[in-house]
Amino acid sequence: RVRVRVRARVRVRVRVRVRVAVWTSGLGLGTPSPSSSPSSSPSSSPSPPPSPPPPPLPPTTTLPPPSPTPLPSPSPLPPPFPQTTPIPSHATFPTSPPPLSYPPSSSP
């Protein structure tokens, strides 16, 4: 259960980052469209070019963060595995023959 919760949090963070990148790209694409109409003026044409470059920068920064997060998650997974070894201890239940003691007690 703990593992699922940790993974869910990582997925939510990745989704939020993707949405932010889409939002920035959407804003950049939205601004050029309206400005392209009045681009008739030579002074307006220089404005559109600078706006496109900014969007690509944010997405690149968001990509690095996700990679470091997955690395830490694998490390916690190994510890839980050792816990599976103690499970065999439950085998002691079947080893103890409680039913066998019942028949002898019923005979007398």
PyMOL commands that set and color helices and strands:
alter all, ss='L'
color gray80, all
select helices_A, chain A and resi 2-30+32-40+57-62+80-84+87-95+98-106
alter helices_A, ss='H'
color red, helices_A
deselect
rebuild
show_as cartoon
